[in-house]
Amino acid sequence: MEETARAAGADRIRLDTRDDLIEARALYARHGYVEIPAYNAGRYAEHWFEKLLPSRVDDGEPARYIKN
């Protein structure tokens, strides 16, 4: 998913989950997602996460867009 998002030009992935999905929240944290303030009002959204995507797999910086 991250590779596909990066290839499409995305510089981050955001997701949400329910409070009772403890294992899912732990999985997201293990993979570098950090909890952020709410960005939607989804019916079952109780925790929101974001992960900045490097522009390349071996690059530690998020993708940047340069305007000419």
MARBA-3410 file (N, C-alpha, C, O; in Angstrom, 1 decimal):
68
0.8,-1.2,0.0,0.0,0.0,0.0,0.9,1.2,0.0,0.6,2.2,-0.8 ~ 1.9,1.3,0.9,2.8,2.4,0.9,3.5,2.7,-0.4,3.7,3.8,-0.8 ~ 4.0,1.6,-1.0,4.7,1.7,-2.3,3.8,2.3,-3.4,4.2,3.1,-4.1 ~ 2.6,1.8,-3.4,1.6,2.3,-4.4,1.3,3.7,-4.2,1.2,4.5,-5.1 ~ 1.1,4.1,-2.9,0.8,5.5,-2.6,2.0,6.4,-3.0,1.8,7.5,-3.6
3.2,6.0,-2.7,4.4,6.8,-3.0,4.5,6.9,-4.5,4.7,8.0,-5.0 ~ 4.2,5.8,-5.3,4.3,5.9,-6.7,3.3,6.8,-7.3,3.5,7.4,-8.4 ~ 2.2,7.0,-6.6,1.1,7.9,-7.1,1.4,9.3,-6.7,0.6,10.2,-7.0 ~ 2.5,9.6,-6.0,2.8,10.9,-5.6,2.4,11.3,-4.2,2.6,12.5,-3.8 ~ 1.9,10.4,-3.4,1.4,10.7,-2.1,2.7,10.9,-1.2,3.7,10.2,-1.3
2.6,11.8,-0.2,3.7,12.0,0.7,3.3,11.5,2.1,4.1,11.7,3.1 ~ 2.1,11.0,2.3,1.6,10.5,3.6,0.5,9.6,3.4,-0.2,9.6,2.4 ~ 0.2,8.7,4.4,-1.0,7.9,4.4,-1.6,8.2,5.8,-1.0,8.3,6.8 ~ -2.9,8.3,5.7,-3.7,8.5,6.9,-4.8,7.4,7.0,-5.3,7.0,6.0 ~ -5.1,7.0,8.2,-6.1,6.0,8.4,-6.7,6.2,9.7,-6.2,6.9,10.6
-7.9,5.6,9.9,-8.6,5.6,11.2,-9.0,4.2,11.6,-9.1,3.3,10.8 ~ -9.3,4.1,12.9,-9.7,2.8,13.4,-10.6,3.0,14.7,-10.7,4.1,15.2 ~ -11.2,1.9,15.1,-12.0,2.0,16.3,-11.2,1.8,17.5,-10.1,1.3,17.5 ~ -11.8,2.2,18.7,-11.1,2.1,20.0,-10.9,0.6,20.4,-9.8,0.3,21.0 ~ -11.8,-0.3,20.0,-11.7,-1.7,20.5,-10.7,-2.5,19.6,-10.4,-3.7,20.0
-10.2,-2.0,18.6,-9.2,-2.7,17.7,-7.8,-2.4,18.2,-7.0,-1.8,17.5 ~ -7.5,-2.9,19.4,-6.2,-2.7,20.0,-5.1,-3.3,19.2,-4.0,-2.6,19.1 ~ -5.2,-4.5,18.7,-4.2,-5.1,17.9,-3.9,-4.3,16.6,-2.7,-4.2,16.2 ~ -4.9,-3.7,16.0,-4.7,-2.9,14.8,-3.9,-1.7,15.2,-3.0,-1.3,14.4 ~ -4.2,-1.0,16.3,-3.5,0.2,16.7,-2.0,-0.1,17.0,-1.2,0.6,16.6
-1.8,-1.3,17.6,-0.4,-1.7,17.8,0.3,-2.0,16.5,1.5,-1.7,16.4 ~ -0.3,-2.6,15.6,0.3,-2.9,14.3,0.7,-1.6,13.6,1.8,-1.5,13.1 ~ -0.2,-0.6,13.6,0.1,0.7,12.9,1.3,1.3,13.6,2.2,1.8,12.9 ~ 1.3,1.3,14.9,2.5,1.9,15.6,3.8,1.2,15.3,4.8,1.8,15.1 ~ 3.7,-0.1,15.2,5.0,-0.9,14.9,5.5,-0.5,13.5,6.7,-0.7,13.2
4.6,-0.1,12.6,5.0,0.2,11.2,5.2,1.7,11.0,5.2,2.1,9.8 ~ 5.3,2.4,12.1,5.7,3.8,11.9,4.5,4.8,11.9,4.8,6.0,11.6 ~ 3.3,4.4,12.0,2.2,5.3,12.0,2.1,6.0,13.4,2.3,5.3,14.4 ~ 1.8,7.3,13.4,1.7,8.0,14.7,0.2,8.5,14.8,-0.4,8.9,13.8 ~ -0.2,8.6,16.0,-1.6,9.0,16.3,-1.6,10.5,16.1,-0.7,11.3,16.6
-2.7,11.0,15.4,-2.8,12.4,15.1,-4.2,12.9,15.5,-5.1,12.0,15.8 ~ -4.5,14.2,15.5,-5.8,14.7,15.8,-6.8,14.2,14.7,-6.4,13.8,13.6 ~ -8.1,14.1,15.0,-9.1,13.6,14.1,-9.1,14.4,12.8,-9.0,15.7,12.9 ~ -9.2,13.8,11.7,-9.3,14.4,10.4,-10.6,14.1,9.7,-10.8,14.6,8.5 ~ -11.4,13.3,10.3,-12.7,13.0,9.7,-13.7,12.7,10.8,-13.3,12.7,12.0
-15.0,12.6,10.5,-16.0,12.3,11.4,-16.6,10.9,11.1,-17.9,10.8,11.2 ~ -15.8,10.0,10.8,-16.3,8.6,10.5,-17.1,8.0,11.6,-16.7,8.2,12.8 ~ -18.1,7.3,11.3,-19.0,6.7,12.3,-18.2,5.9,13.3,-18.5,5.9,14.5 ~ -17.2,5.1,12.9,-16.5,4.2,13.7,-15.1,4.7,14.0,-14.3,4.0,14.6 ~ -14.7,5.9,13.5,-13.4,6.4,13.7,-13.2,7.0,15.1,-13.9,7.9,15.5
-12.3,6.4,15.9,-12.0,6.9,17.2,-10.5,7.1,17.5,-10.1,7.8,18.4 ~ -9.7,6.6,16.6,-8.2,6.9,16.6,-7.8,7.1,15.1,-8.2,6.4,14.2 ~ -7.0,8.1,15.0,-6.5,8.5,13.6,-5.0,8.5,13.6,-4.3,8.8,14.6 ~ -4.5,8.0,12.5,-3.0,7.8,12.3,-2.5,8.4,11.0,-3.3,8.5,10.1 ~ -1.2,8.6,11.0,-0.6,9.2,9.8,0.8,8.6,9.8,1.5,8.5,10.8
1.3,8.4,8.5,2.7,8.1,8.3,3.2,8.8,7.1,2.6,8.8,6.0 ~ 4.3,9.6,7.3,4.9,10.3,6.2,5.7,9.3,5.4,6.4,8.4,5.9 ~ 5.6,9.4,4.1,6.3,8.5,3.2,7.5,9.1,2.6,7.5,10.2,2.1 ~ 8.7,8.4,2.7,9.9,8.9,2.0,9.6,8.9,0.5,8.8,8.1,0.0 ~ 10.4,9.7,-0.2,10.2,9.7,-1.7,10.7,8.5,-2.3,10.2,8.1,-3.4
11.7,7.8,-1.7,12.2,6.5,-2.2,12.3,5.6,-0.9,12.3,6.1,0.2 ~ 12.3,4.3,-1.2,12.4,3.4,-0.1,13.6,3.6,0.8,13.6,3.4,2.0 ~ 14.8,4.0,0.2,16.0,4.1,0.9,16.2,5.5,1.4,17.3,5.8,2.0 ~ 15.2,6.4,1.2,15.3,7.8,1.6,14.5,8.0,2.9,13.3,7.6,2.9 ~ 15.1,8.7,3.9,14.4,8.9,5.1,13.5,10.1,5.2,12.9,10.4,6.2
13.5,10.9,4.1,12.8,12.2,4.0,11.4,12.0,3.3,11.3,11.2,2.4 ~ 10.4,12.7,3.8,9.1,12.7,3.0,9.3,13.2,1.6,10.2,14.0,1.4 ~ 8.4,12.8,0.7,8.5,13.3,-0.6,8.2,14.8,-0.6,7.4,15.3,0.2 ~ 8.9,15.6,-1.4,8.7,17.0,-1.5,8.4,17.3,-3.0,8.8,16.7,-3.9 ~ 7.6,18.4,-3.1,7.2,18.8,-4.5,7.9,20.1,-4.7,7.8,21.0,-3.9
8.5,20.2,-5.9,9.3,21.4,-6.2,8.5,22.1,-7.3,8.2,21.6,-8.4 ~ 8.1,23.4,-7.1,7.4,24.2,-8.1,8.4,24.9,-8.9,9.4,25.5,-8.4 ~ 8.3,24.9,-10.2,9.2,25.6,-11.1,8.7,26.9,-11.4,9.3,27.7,-12.2
END
